[in-house]
Amino acid sequence: MGCSDEIFDFLLKQHSEKEVEPFILCIAVYADPHFANIETFESWWNIENLALGGKKPKALAQTKSGIEQVLQYLVQLE
């Protein structure tokens, strides 16, 4: 079982609800099974990812196109 509630809490501490909103469905449906605990998600969120062009998901989430790229990645985890 994943940790989507903890992931949302973690994201809401760093970003506004409006910024986190696009991630809600993706995290609940696609990412939740892949992140067994908040530590796993947190390390993924803060580490450069080759599948995301060598950028951190956290950094990409600052722009609309970056959010789309992160969401596409989460969908591919499925």
PDB file of N, CA, C and O in Angstrom:
ATOM      1  N   MET A   1       0.844  -1.189   0.000  1.00  0.00           N
ATOM      2  CA  MET A   1       0.000   0.000   0.000  1.00  0.00           C
ATOM      3  C   MET A   1       0.882   1.241   0.000  1.00  0.00           C
ATOM      4  O   MET A   1       1.920   1.270   0.661  1.00  0.00           O
ATOM      5  N   GLY A   2       0.479   2.243  -0.724  1.00  0.00           N
ATOM      6  CA  GLY A   2       1.259   3.454  -0.834  1.00  0.00           C
ATOM      7  C   GLY A   2       0.979   4.436   0.285  1.00  0.00           C
ATOM      8  O   GLY A   2       0.409   4.090   1.319  1.00  0.00           O
ATOM      9  N   CYS A   3       1.389   5.645   0.054  1.00  0.00           N
ATOM     10  CA  CYS A   3       1.307   6.660   1.111  1.00  0.00           C
ATOM     11  C   CYS A   3       0.824   7.995   0.543  1.00  0.00           C
ATOM     12  O   CYS A   3       1.410   9.036   0.837  1.00  0.00           O
ATOM     13  N   SER A   4      -0.227   7.978  -0.257  1.00  0.00           N
ATOM     14  CA  SER A   4      -0.656   9.196  -0.938  1.00  0.00           C
ATOM     15  C   SER A   4      -1.010  10.329   0.020  1.00  0.00           C
ATOM     16  O   SER A   4      -0.708  11.484  -0.282  1.00  0.00           O
ATOM     17  N   ASP A   5      -1.634  10.050   1.158  1.00  0.00           N
ATOM     18  CA  ASP A   5      -1.964  11.127   2.098  1.00  0.00           C
ATOM     19  C   ASP A   5      -0.704  11.817   2.605  1.00  0.00           C
ATOM     20  O   ASP A   5      -0.658  13.044   2.699  1.00  0.00           O
ATOM     21  N   GLU A   6       0.316  11.030   2.932  1.00  0.00           N
ATOM     22  CA  GLU A   6       1.578  11.616   3.388  1.00  0.00           C
ATOM     23  C   GLU A   6       2.253  12.409   2.275  1.00  0.00           C
ATOM     24  O   GLU A   6       2.861  13.449   2.529  1.00  0.00           O
ATOM     25  N   ILE A   7       2.147  11.918   1.043  1.00  0.00           N
ATOM     26  CA  ILE A   7       2.729  12.628  -0.101  1.00  0.00           C
ATOM     27  C   ILE A   7       2.045  13.979  -0.271  1.00  0.00           C
ATOM     28  O   ILE A   7       2.719  14.988  -0.475  1.00  0.00           O
ATOM     29  N   PHE A   8       0.717  14.014  -0.192  1.00  0.00           N
ATOM     30  CA  PHE A   8       0.005  15.280  -0.333  1.00  0.00           C
ATOM     31  C   PHE A   8       0.394  16.251   0.777  1.00  0.00           C
ATOM     32  O   PHE A   8       0.617  17.433   0.516  1.00  0.00           O
ATOM     33  N   ASP A   9       0.477  15.763   2.011  1.00  0.00           N
ATOM     34  CA  ASP A   9       0.886  16.618   3.134  1.00  0.00           C
ATOM     35  C   ASP A   9       2.278  17.190   2.895  1.00  0.00           C
ATOM     36  O   ASP A   9       2.519  18.376   3.124  1.00  0.00           O
ATOM     37  N   PHE A  10       3.189  16.341   2.433  1.00  0.00           N
ATOM     38  CA  PHE A  10       4.557  16.758   2.138  1.00  0.00           C
ATOM     39  C   PHE A  10       4.559  17.859   1.077  1.00  0.00           C
ATOM     40  O   PHE A  10       5.232  18.877   1.241  1.00  0.00           O
ATOM     41  N   LEU A  11       3.808  17.659  -0.008  1.00  0.00           N
ATOM     42  CA  LEU A  11       3.772  18.644  -1.086  1.00  0.00           C
ATOM     43  C   LEU A  11       3.115  19.948  -0.641  1.00  0.00           C
ATOM     44  O   LEU A  11       3.552  21.031  -1.028  1.00  0.00           O
ATOM     45  N   LEU A  12       2.062  19.840   0.175  1.00  0.00           N
ATOM     46  CA  LEU A  12       1.358  21.044   0.622  1.00  0.00           C
ATOM     47  C   LEU A  12       2.185  21.884   1.591  1.00  0.00           C
ATOM     48  O   LEU A  12       1.920  23.074   1.756  1.00  0.00           O
ATOM     49  N   LYS A  13       3.173  21.285   2.227  1.00  0.00           N
ATOM     50  CA  LYS A  13       4.065  22.053   3.098  1.00  0.00           C
ATOM     51  C   LYS A  13       5.004  22.924   2.269  1.00  0.00           C
ATOM     52  O   LYS A  13       5.504  23.938   2.756  1.00  0.00           O
ATOM     53  N   GLN A  14       5.244  22.532   1.022  1.00  0.00           N
ATOM     54  CA  GLN A  14       6.201  23.242   0.173  1.00  0.00           C
ATOM     55  C   GLN A  14       5.545  24.088  -0.920  1.00  0.00           C
ATOM     56  O   GLN A  14       6.144  25.036  -1.428  1.00  0.00           O
ATOM     57  N   HIS A  15       4.306  23.732  -1.273  1.00  0.00           N
ATOM     58  CA  HIS A  15       3.645  24.377  -2.404  1.00  0.00           C
ATOM     59  C   HIS A  15       2.205  24.721  -2.039  1.00  0.00           C
ATOM     60  O   HIS A  15       1.639  24.171  -1.095  1.00  0.00           O
ATOM     61  N   SER A  16       1.630  25.635  -2.800  1.00  0.00           N
ATOM     62  CA  SER A  16       0.228  25.991  -2.574  1.00  0.00           C
ATOM     63  C   SER A  16      -0.676  24.846  -3.033  1.00  0.00           C
ATOM     64  O   SER A  16      -0.266  23.969  -3.793  1.00  0.00           O
ATOM     65  N   GLU A  17      -1.904  24.881  -2.552  1.00  0.00           N
ATOM     66  CA  GLU A  17      -2.866  23.849  -2.952  1.00  0.00           C
ATOM     67  C   GLU A  17      -3.080  23.862  -4.461  1.00  0.00           C
ATOM     68  O   GLU A  17      -3.250  22.811  -5.078  1.00  0.00           O
ATOM     69  N   LYS A  18      -3.071  25.048  -5.049  1.00  0.00           N
ATOM     70  CA  LYS A  18      -3.249  25.177  -6.496  1.00  0.00           C
ATOM     71  C   LYS A  18      -2.116  24.483  -7.257  1.00  0.00           C
ATOM     72  O   LYS A  18      -2.351  23.866  -8.297  1.00  0.00           O
ATOM     73  N   GLU A  19      -0.894  24.584  -6.741  1.00  0.00           N
ATOM     74  CA  GLU A  19       0.247  23.945  -7.399  1.00  0.00           C
ATOM     75  C   GLU A  19       0.193  22.426  -7.255  1.00  0.00           C
ATOM     76  O   GLU A  19       0.619  21.700  -8.153  1.00  0.00           O
ATOM     77  N   VAL A  20      -0.327  21.949  -6.136  1.00  0.00           N
ATOM     78  CA  VAL A  20      -0.363  20.509  -5.860  1.00  0.00           C
ATOM     79  C   VAL A  20      -1.548  19.834  -6.561  1.00  0.00           C
ATOM     80  O   VAL A  20      -1.506  18.640  -6.859  1.00  0.00           O
ATOM     81  N   GLU A  21      -2.579  20.596  -6.813  1.00  0.00           N
ATOM     82  CA  GLU A  21      -3.812  20.040  -7.379  1.00  0.00           C
ATOM     83  C   GLU A  21      -3.609  19.133  -8.595  1.00  0.00           C
ATOM     84  O   GLU A  21      -4.225  18.068  -8.650  1.00  0.00           O
ATOM     85  N   PRO A  22      -2.770  19.506  -9.576  1.00  0.00           N
ATOM     86  CA  PRO A  22      -2.606  18.631 -10.741  1.00  0.00           C
ATOM     87  C   PRO A  22      -2.029  17.250 -10.398  1.00  0.00           C
ATOM     88  O   PRO A  22      -2.199  16.300 -11.162  1.00  0.00           O
ATOM     89  N   PHE A  23      -1.354  17.141  -9.259  1.00  0.00           N
ATOM     90  CA  PHE A  23      -0.723  15.880  -8.885  1.00  0.00           C
ATOM     91  C   PHE A  23      -1.663  14.912  -8.172  1.00  0.00           C
ATOM     92  O   PHE A  23      -1.378  13.716  -8.098  1.00  0.00           O
ATOM     93  N   ILE A  24      -2.776  15.413  -7.651  1.00  0.00           N
ATOM     94  CA  ILE A  24      -3.610  14.599  -6.770  1.00  0.00           C
ATOM     95  C   ILE A  24      -4.032  13.287  -7.415  1.00  0.00           C
ATOM     96  O   ILE A  24      -3.763  12.219  -6.867  1.00  0.00           O
ATOM     97  N   LEU A  25      -4.679  13.347  -8.555  1.00  0.00           N
ATOM     98  CA  LEU A  25      -5.152  12.123  -9.207  1.00  0.00           C
ATOM     99  C   LEU A  25      -3.990  11.244  -9.634  1.00  0.00           C
ATOM    100  O   LEU A  25      -4.024  10.027  -9.454  1.00  0.00           O
ATOM    101  N   CYS A  26      -2.965  11.861 -10.199  1.00  0.00           N
ATOM    102  CA  CYS A  26      -1.814  11.080 -10.658  1.00  0.00           C
ATOM    103  C   CYS A  26      -1.145  10.342  -9.515  1.00  0.00           C
ATOM    104  O   CYS A  26      -0.796   9.170  -9.655  1.00  0.00           O
ATOM    105  N   ILE A  27      -0.963  11.000  -8.402  1.00  0.00           N
ATOM    106  CA  ILE A  27      -0.311  10.345  -7.268  1.00  0.00           C
ATOM    107  C   ILE A  27      -1.197   9.235  -6.723  1.00  0.00           C
ATOM    108  O   ILE A  27      -0.721   8.133  -6.450  1.00  0.00           O
ATOM    109  N   ALA A  28      -2.478   9.522  -6.565  1.00  0.00           N
ATOM    110  CA  ALA A  28      -3.384   8.528  -5.996  1.00  0.00           C
ATOM    111  C   ALA A  28      -3.507   7.291  -6.883  1.00  0.00           C
ATOM    112  O   ALA A  28      -3.553   6.170  -6.377  1.00  0.00           O
ATOM    113  N   VAL A  29      -3.559   7.483  -8.186  1.00  0.00           N
ATOM    114  CA  VAL A  29      -3.786   6.361  -9.094  1.00  0.00           C
ATOM    115  C   VAL A  29      -2.491   5.705  -9.565  1.00  0.00           C
ATOM    116  O   VAL A  29      -2.385   4.478  -9.569  1.00  0.00           O
ATOM    117  N   TYR A  30      -1.519   6.503  -9.956  1.00  0.00           N
ATOM    118  CA  TYR A  30      -0.327   5.954 -10.594  1.00  0.00           C
ATOM    119  C   TYR A  30       0.875   5.820  -9.672  1.00  0.00           C
ATOM    120  O   TYR A  30       1.553   4.793  -9.683  1.00  0.00           O
ATOM    121  N   ALA A  31       1.141   6.841  -8.880  1.00  0.00           N
ATOM    122  CA  ALA A  31       2.375   6.837  -8.084  1.00  0.00           C
ATOM    123  C   ALA A  31       2.242   6.107  -6.764  1.00  0.00           C
ATOM    124  O   ALA A  31       3.201   5.494  -6.295  1.00  0.00           O
ATOM    125  N   ASP A  32       1.069   6.163  -6.159  1.00  0.00           N
ATOM    126  CA  ASP A  32       0.885   5.601  -4.825  1.00  0.00           C
ATOM    127  C   ASP A  32       1.428   4.175  -4.697  1.00  0.00           C
ATOM    128  O   ASP A  32       2.114   3.889  -3.716  1.00  0.00           O
ATOM    129  N   PRO A  33       1.158   3.277  -5.630  1.00  0.00           N
ATOM    130  CA  PRO A  33       1.696   1.909  -5.466  1.00  0.00           C
ATOM    131  C   PRO A  33       3.220   1.820  -5.545  1.00  0.00           C
ATOM    132  O   PRO A  33       3.810   0.837  -5.097  1.00  0.00           O
ATOM    133  N   HIS A  34       3.851   2.836  -6.110  1.00  0.00           N
ATOM    134  CA  HIS A  34       5.300   2.792  -6.318  1.00  0.00           C
ATOM    135  C   HIS A  34       6.110   3.426  -5.197  1.00  0.00           C
ATOM    136  O   HIS A  34       7.322   3.227  -5.113  1.00  0.00           O
ATOM    137  N   PHE A  35       5.451   4.180  -4.344  1.00  0.00           N
ATOM    138  CA  PHE A  35       6.127   4.825  -3.226  1.00  0.00           C
ATOM    139  C   PHE A  35       5.593   4.218  -1.939  1.00  0.00           C
ATOM    140  O   PHE A  35       4.515   4.586  -1.472  1.00  0.00           O
ATOM    141  N   ALA A  36       6.344   3.296  -1.372  1.00  0.00           N
ATOM    142  CA  ALA A  36       5.886   2.550  -0.197  1.00  0.00           C
ATOM    143  C   ALA A  36       5.813   3.420   1.053  1.00  0.00           C
ATOM    144  O   ALA A  36       5.061   3.121   1.981  1.00  0.00           O
ATOM    145  N   ASN A  37       6.599   4.500   1.075  1.00  0.00           N
ATOM    146  CA  ASN A  37       6.574   5.395   2.232  1.00  0.00           C
ATOM    147  C   ASN A  37       6.978   6.792   1.784  1.00  0.00           C
ATOM    148  O   ASN A  37       7.447   6.988   0.663  1.00  0.00           O
ATOM    149  N   ILE A  38       6.794   7.739   2.661  1.00  0.00           N
ATOM    150  CA  ILE A  38       7.069   9.135   2.318  1.00  0.00           C
ATOM    151  C   ILE A  38       8.554   9.365   2.048  1.00  0.00           C
ATOM    152  O   ILE A  38       8.907  10.235   1.251  1.00  0.00           O
ATOM    153  N   GLU A  39       9.407   8.617   2.686  1.00  0.00           N
ATOM    154  CA  GLU A  39      10.847   8.776   2.459  1.00  0.00           C
ATOM    155  C   GLU A  39      11.218   8.433   1.017  1.00  0.00           C
ATOM    156  O   GLU A  39      12.051   9.104   0.408  1.00  0.00           O
ATOM    157  N   THR A  40      10.599   7.389   0.480  1.00  0.00           N
ATOM    158  CA  THR A  40      10.854   6.989  -0.909  1.00  0.00           C
ATOM    159  C   THR A  40      10.418   8.097  -1.857  1.00  0.00           C
ATOM    160  O   THR A  40      11.147   8.454  -2.783  1.00  0.00           O
ATOM    161  N   PHE A  41       9.229   8.638  -1.622  1.00  0.00           N
ATOM    162  CA  PHE A  41       8.738   9.725  -2.467  1.00  0.00           C
ATOM    163  C   PHE A  41       9.628  10.955  -2.334  1.00  0.00           C
ATOM    164  O   PHE A  41      10.003  11.570  -3.332  1.00  0.00           O
ATOM    165  N   GLU A  42       9.959  11.306  -1.105  1.00  0.00           N
ATOM    166  CA  GLU A  42      10.759  12.506  -0.852  1.00  0.00           C
ATOM    167  C   GLU A  42      12.114  12.433  -1.553  1.00  0.00           C
ATOM    168  O   GLU A  42      12.574  13.422  -2.122  1.00  0.00           O
ATOM    169  N   SER A  43      12.745  11.274  -1.513  1.00  0.00           N
ATOM    170  CA  SER A  43      14.042  11.155  -2.188  1.00  0.00           C
ATOM    171  C   SER A  43      13.859  11.253  -3.701  1.00  0.00           C
ATOM    172  O   SER A  43      14.685  11.871  -4.373  1.00  0.00           O
ATOM    173  N   TRP A  44      12.799  10.659  -4.253  1.00  0.00           N
ATOM    174  CA  TRP A  44      12.525  10.763  -5.692  1.00  0.00           C
ATOM    175  C   TRP A  44      12.251  12.219  -6.058  1.00  0.00           C
ATOM    176  O   TRP A  44      12.743  12.694  -7.081  1.00  0.00           O
ATOM    177  N   TRP A  45      11.494  12.923  -5.262  1.00  0.00           N
ATOM    178  CA  TRP A  45      11.089  14.304  -5.520  1.00  0.00           C
ATOM    179  C   TRP A  45      12.287  15.252  -5.556  1.00  0.00           C
ATOM    180  O   TRP A  45      12.281  16.241  -6.288  1.00  0.00           O
ATOM    181  N   ASN A  46      13.311  14.943  -4.763  1.00  0.00           N
ATOM    182  CA  ASN A  46      14.442  15.852  -4.591  1.00  0.00           C
ATOM    183  C   ASN A  46      15.714  15.432  -5.320  1.00  0.00           C
ATOM    184  O   ASN A  46      16.746  16.085  -5.163  1.00  0.00           O
ATOM    185  N   ILE A  47      15.673  14.366  -6.109  1.00  0.00           N
ATOM    186  CA  ILE A  47      16.875  13.867  -6.784  1.00  0.00           C
ATOM    187  C   ILE A  47      16.723  14.020  -8.298  1.00  0.00           C
ATOM    188  O   ILE A  47      15.647  13.808  -8.856  1.00  0.00           O
ATOM    189  N   GLU A  48      17.814  14.387  -8.937  1.00  0.00           N
ATOM    190  CA  GLU A  48      17.809  14.487 -10.398  1.00  0.00           C
ATOM    191  C   GLU A  48      17.437  13.138 -10.994  1.00  0.00           C
ATOM    192  O   GLU A  48      17.905  12.093 -10.542  1.00  0.00           O
ATOM    193  N   ASN A  49      16.584  13.176 -12.019  1.00  0.00           N
ATOM    194  CA  ASN A  49      16.049  11.959 -12.603  1.00  0.00           C
ATOM    195  C   ASN A  49      16.356  11.947 -14.100  1.00  0.00           C
ATOM    196  O   ASN A  49      15.936  12.844 -14.832  1.00  0.00           O
ATOM    197  N   LEU A  50      17.078  10.945 -14.545  1.00  0.00           N
ATOM    198  CA  LEU A  50      17.435  10.867 -15.964  1.00  0.00           C
ATOM    199  C   LEU A  50      16.211  10.790 -16.859  1.00  0.00           C
ATOM    200  O   LEU A  50      16.221  11.321 -17.970  1.00  0.00           O
ATOM    201  N   ALA A  51      15.160  10.138 -16.391  1.00  0.00           N
ATOM    202  CA  ALA A  51      13.929  10.027 -17.177  1.00  0.00           C
ATOM    203  C   ALA A  51      13.230  11.384 -17.327  1.00  0.00           C
ATOM    204  O   ALA A  51      12.357  11.552 -18.179  1.00  0.00           O
ATOM    205  N   LEU A  52      13.619  12.330 -16.503  1.00  0.00           N
ATOM    206  CA  LEU A  52      13.055  13.688 -16.571  1.00  0.00           C
ATOM    207  C   LEU A  52      14.102  14.674 -17.089  1.00  0.00           C
ATOM    208  O   LEU A  52      14.100  15.848 -16.720  1.00  0.00           O
ATOM    209  N   GLY A  53      14.973  14.194 -17.926  1.00  0.00           N
ATOM    210  CA  GLY A  53      15.990  15.050 -18.518  1.00  0.00           C
ATOM    211  C   GLY A  53      17.074  15.485 -17.546  1.00  0.00           C
ATOM    212  O   GLY A  53      17.709  16.522 -17.735  1.00  0.00           O
ATOM    213  N   GLY A  54      17.284  14.687 -16.505  1.00  0.00           N
ATOM    214  CA  GLY A  54      18.305  15.002 -15.522  1.00  0.00           C
ATOM    215  C   GLY A  54      17.890  16.078 -14.525  1.00  0.00           C
ATOM    216  O   GLY A  54      18.725  16.608 -13.792  1.00  0.00           O
ATOM    217  N   LYS A  55      16.601  16.398 -14.499  1.00  0.00           N
ATOM    218  CA  LYS A  55      16.110  17.435 -13.590  1.00  0.00           C
ATOM    219  C   LYS A  55      15.376  16.811 -12.408  1.00  0.00           C
ATOM    220  O   LYS A  55      14.924  15.668 -12.472  1.00  0.00           O
ATOM    221  N   LYS A  56      15.267  17.574 -11.342  1.00  0.00           N
ATOM    222  CA  LYS A  56      14.526  17.127 -10.161  1.00  0.00           C
ATOM    223  C   LYS A  56      13.031  17.351 -10.393  1.00  0.00           C
ATOM    224  O   LYS A  56      12.647  18.398 -10.915  1.00  0.00           O
ATOM    225  N   PRO A  57      12.182  16.397 -10.020  1.00  0.00           N
ATOM    226  CA  PRO A  57      10.743  16.623 -10.133  1.00  0.00           C
ATOM    227  C   PRO A  57      10.318  17.907  -9.421  1.00  0.00           C
ATOM    228  O   PRO A  57       9.461  18.641  -9.912  1.00  0.00           O
ATOM    229  N   LYS A  58      10.920  18.172  -8.268  1.00  0.00           N
ATOM    230  CA  LYS A  58      10.615  19.376  -7.496  1.00  0.00           C
ATOM    231  C   LYS A  58      10.856  20.634  -8.327  1.00  0.00           C
ATOM    232  O   LYS A  58      10.047  21.561  -8.296  1.00  0.00           O
ATOM    233  N   ALA A  59      11.950  20.672  -9.060  1.00  0.00           N
ATOM    234  CA  ALA A  59      12.274  21.829  -9.886  1.00  0.00           C
ATOM    235  C   ALA A  59      11.332  21.937 -11.085  1.00  0.00           C
ATOM    236  O   ALA A  59      10.889  23.031 -11.437  1.00  0.00           O
ATOM    237  N   LEU A  60      11.033  20.811 -11.700  1.00  0.00           N
ATOM    238  CA  LEU A  60      10.135  20.813 -12.854  1.00  0.00           C
ATOM    239  C   LEU A  60       8.736  21.283 -12.475  1.00  0.00           C
ATOM    240  O   LEU A  60       8.055  21.918 -13.280  1.00  0.00           O
ATOM    241  N   ALA A  61       8.311  20.980 -11.270  1.00  0.00           N
ATOM    242  CA  ALA A  61       6.947  21.302 -10.832  1.00  0.00           C
ATOM    243  C   ALA A  61       6.706  22.803 -10.699  1.00  0.00           C
ATOM    244  O   ALA A  61       5.596  23.223 -10.369  1.00  0.00           O
ATOM    245  N   GLN A  62       7.716  23.604 -10.949  1.00  0.00           N
ATOM    246  CA  GLN A  62       7.573  25.052 -10.841  1.00  0.00           C
ATOM    247  C   GLN A  62       6.944  25.679 -12.085  1.00  0.00           C
ATOM    248  O   GLN A  62       6.531  26.839 -12.057  1.00  0.00           O
ATOM    249  N   THR A  63       6.870  24.908 -13.182  1.00  0.00           N
ATOM    250  CA  THR A  63       6.274  25.434 -14.415  1.00  0.00           C
ATOM    251  C   THR A  63       5.190  24.485 -14.902  1.00  0.00           C
ATOM    252  O   THR A  63       5.180  23.302 -14.560  1.00  0.00           O
ATOM    253  N   LYS A  64       4.286  25.018 -15.700  1.00  0.00           N
ATOM    254  CA  LYS A  64       3.188  24.197 -16.226  1.00  0.00           C
ATOM    255  C   LYS A  64       3.732  23.066 -17.102  1.00  0.00           C
ATOM    256  O   LYS A  64       3.290  21.924 -16.975  1.00  0.00           O
ATOM    257  N   SER A  65       4.668  23.362 -17.973  1.00  0.00           N
ATOM    258  CA  SER A  65       5.220  22.315 -18.840  1.00  0.00           C
ATOM    259  C   SER A  65       5.989  21.284 -18.015  1.00  0.00           C
ATOM    260  O   SER A  65       5.983  20.096 -18.338  1.00  0.00           O
ATOM    261  N   GLY A  66       6.650  21.739 -16.950  1.00  0.00           N
ATOM    262  CA  GLY A  66       7.358  20.823 -16.069  1.00  0.00           C
ATOM    263  C   GLY A  66       6.401  19.908 -15.319  1.00  0.00           C
ATOM    264  O   GLY A  66       6.663  18.715 -15.162  1.00  0.00           O
ATOM    265  N   ILE A  67       5.281  20.478 -14.854  1.00  0.00           N
ATOM    266  CA  ILE A  67       4.258  19.667 -14.184  1.00  0.00           C
ATOM    267  C   ILE A  67       3.761  18.592 -15.130  1.00  0.00           C
ATOM    268  O   ILE A  67       3.598  17.440 -14.728  1.00  0.00           O
ATOM    269  N   GLU A  68       3.520  18.952 -16.377  1.00  0.00           N
ATOM    270  CA  GLU A  68       3.060  17.980 -17.371  1.00  0.00           C
ATOM    271  C   GLU A  68       4.091  16.866 -17.556  1.00  0.00           C
ATOM    272  O   GLU A  68       3.726  15.697 -17.685  1.00  0.00           O
ATOM    273  N   GLN A  69       5.352  17.217 -17.568  1.00  0.00           N
ATOM    274  CA  GLN A  69       6.420  16.226 -17.726  1.00  0.00           C
ATOM    275  C   GLN A  69       6.451  15.268 -16.526  1.00  0.00           C
ATOM    276  O   GLN A  69       6.594  14.058 -16.699  1.00  0.00           O
ATOM    277  N   VAL A  70       6.319  15.810 -15.319  1.00  0.00           N
ATOM    278  CA  VAL A  70       6.308  14.970 -14.115  1.00  0.00           C
ATOM    279  C   VAL A  70       5.085  14.065 -14.116  1.00  0.00           C
ATOM    280  O   VAL A  70       5.186  12.885 -13.780  1.00  0.00           O
ATOM    281  N   LEU A  71       3.927  14.610 -14.493  1.00  0.00           N
ATOM    282  CA  LEU A  71       2.709  13.799 -14.533  1.00  0.00           C
ATOM    283  C   LEU A  71       2.825  12.674 -15.551  1.00  0.00           C
ATOM    284  O   LEU A  71       2.389  11.554 -15.286  1.00  0.00           O
ATOM    285  N   GLN A  72       3.402  12.953 -16.703  1.00  0.00           N
ATOM    286  CA  GLN A  72       3.612  11.906 -17.708  1.00  0.00           C
ATOM    287  C   GLN A  72       4.513  10.813 -17.160  1.00  0.00           C
ATOM    288  O   GLN A  72       4.279   9.630 -17.407  1.00  0.00           O
ATOM    289  N   TYR A  73       5.534  11.197 -16.425  1.00  0.00           N
ATOM    290  CA  TYR A  73       6.432  10.217 -15.815  1.00  0.00           C
ATOM    291  C   TYR A  73       5.670   9.348 -14.827  1.00  0.00           C
ATOM    292  O   TYR A  73       5.823   8.126 -14.834  1.00  0.00           O
ATOM    293  N   LEU A  74       4.844   9.967 -13.968  1.00  0.00           N
ATOM    294  CA  LEU A  74       4.081   9.202 -12.991  1.00  0.00           C
ATOM    295  C   LEU A  74       3.140   8.217 -13.684  1.00  0.00           C
ATOM    296  O   LEU A  74       2.970   7.091 -13.218  1.00  0.00           O
ATOM    297  N   VAL A  75       2.533   8.630 -14.786  1.00  0.00           N
ATOM    298  CA  VAL A  75       1.644   7.731 -15.534  1.00  0.00           C
ATOM    299  C   VAL A  75       2.442   6.551 -16.077  1.00  0.00           C
ATOM    300  O   VAL A  75       1.945   5.424 -16.087  1.00  0.00           O
ATOM    301  N   GLN A  76       3.674   6.795 -16.528  1.00  0.00           N
ATOM    302  CA  GLN A  76       4.509   5.724 -17.080  1.00  0.00           C
ATOM    303  C   GLN A  76       4.929   4.725 -16.011  1.00  0.00           C
ATOM    304  O   GLN A  76       5.260   3.584 -16.336  1.00  0.00           O
ATOM    305  N   LEU A  77       4.922   5.130 -14.732  1.00  0.00           N
ATOM    306  CA  LEU A  77       5.265   4.184 -13.656  1.00  0.00           C
ATOM    307  C   LEU A  77       4.277   3.026 -13.623  1.00  0.00           C
ATOM    308  O   LEU A  77       4.628   1.905 -13.255  1.00  0.00           O
ATOM    309  N   GLU A  78       3.039   3.312 -14.013  1.00  0.00           N
ATOM    310  CA  GLU A  78       2.003   2.287 -14.008  1.00  0.00           C
ATOM    311  C   GLU A  78       2.393   1.205 -14.966  1.00  0.00           C
ATOM    312  O   GLU A  78       1.660   0.229 -15.126  1.00  0.00           O
TER     313      GLU A  78
END
